[in-house]
Amino acid sequence: MSTAVVSIVTFFLGLLLGHWLALGRDKRKEFNEAAQPVRDWLLRQEDRPSVYAHGPSALEMDTFTSCLKPRTRKRFDAAMATYRTESERSGSNAFGEWLHEDPEAFRQAVRRLMPFAERR
């Protein structure tokens, strides 16, 4: 009798643990897929800042932010606002090139966004 109970209990514990771990794996996979376009864009911006660089689409950005936890999403939105502010402070010269008023501040804004898009 006790052997059957132990077998049933361990079966259900294994079932629940396996399901919980599979959910975590699926969430990580979904996050990594959503973060890839954002990370690619940030790496390009850090390497060669340009206002002409096409960022992630609104759909890709929305998918990415929906994968973030609410607290992390608020921090990401604040860092993104800083990035947009630094991006708006840029202007063009006589040759049509876009120059940032403070390139290091712009790179810092990009670096603040990088940890949000790291692979899990």
C-alpha positions in Angstrom: 0.0 0.0 0.0 2.7 2.6 1.0 4.8 1.7 -2.1 1.9 2.6 -4.4 1.2 5.9 -2.5 4.9 6.9 -2.7 4.9 6.0 -6.5 1.8 8.1 -7.1 3.0 11.1 -5.1 6.5 11.1 -6.8 4.8 10.7 -10.2 2.7 13.8 -9.6 5.6 15.8 -8.1 7.6 14.9 -11.2 4.8 15.9 -13.4 4.4 19.3 -11.7 8.1 20.0 -11.6 8.5 19.0 -15.3 5.7 21.3 -16.3 7.0 24.2 -14.3 10.5 23.8 -15.8 9.0 23.6 -19.3 7.1 26.8 -18.8 10.4 28.5 -17.7 12.2 27.2 -20.8 9.4 28.4 -23.1 9.4 31.9 -21.5 13.2 32.2 -21.9 12.9 31.1 -25.5 10.2 33.6 -26.2 12.2 36.4 -24.5 15.4 35.6 -26.4 13.5 35.6 -29.7 11.8 39.0 -28.9 15.1 40.5 -27.6 17.2 39.6 -30.7 16.1 42.4 -33.0 16.4 45.0 -30.2 19.9 43.7 -29.2 21.0 43.8 -32.9 19.8 47.4 -33.2 21.6 48.4 -29.9 24.8 46.8 -30.9 24.8 48.7 -34.3 24.0 51.9 -32.4 26.8 51.4 -29.9 29.3 50.5 -32.7 28.3 53.2 -35.2 25.7 55.6 -33.9 23.4 56.8 -36.7 19.9 58.3 -36.7 19.5 56.7 -40.1 19.8 53.2 -38.6 16.5 51.4 -38.7 15.5 50.3 -35.2 13.1 47.5 -34.4 9.6 47.9 -35.7 6.8 49.0 -33.3 5.6 45.4 -33.3 9.1 44.0 -32.4 9.5 46.6 -29.7 6.0 45.9 -28.3 6.7 42.1 -28.3 10.0 42.8 -26.4 8.5 45.1 -23.8 5.6 42.6 -23.2 8.2 40.0 -22.3 9.6 42.2 -19.5 8.3 42.2 -16.0 6.4 45.4 -15.0 9.2 46.8 -12.8 11.8 46.1 -15.5 9.5 47.6 -18.1 9.4 50.9 -16.2 13.2 51.0 -16.0 13.5 50.1 -19.7 11.0 52.9 -20.6 13.0 55.4 -18.6 16.3 54.3 -20.3 14.5 54.5 -23.7 13.3 58.1 -22.9 16.9 59.0 -22.1 18.0 57.5 -25.4 15.3 59.4 -27.3 16.4 62.6 -25.7 20.0 62.1 -26.6 19.0 61.1 -30.1 16.9 64.3 -30.6 19.9 66.4 -29.6 21.7 65.4 -32.8 21.9 67.5 -35.9 23.4 67.6 -39.3 26.5 69.3 -40.6 27.2 70.9 -44.0 27.9 67.5 -45.5 24.5 66.0 -44.5 26.1 63.8 -41.8 24.3 63.4 -38.5 26.4 64.4 -35.6 25.5 63.9 -31.9 26.0 66.9 -29.7 27.6 64.7 -27.1 28.5 61.3 -28.6 29.6 59.8 -25.3 26.3 60.7 -23.7 24.5 59.0 -26.6 26.7 55.9 -26.2 26.0 55.8 -22.5 22.2 55.9 -23.2 22.7 52.9 -25.6 24.8 51.1 -22.9 22.0 51.6 -20.4 19.6 49.8 -22.7 21.9 46.9 -23.4 21.3 44.9 -20.2 17.6 44.7 -20.8 18.2 42.8 -24.1 20.7 40.3 -22.8 20.0 36.7 -23.5 18.6 34.6 -20.7 
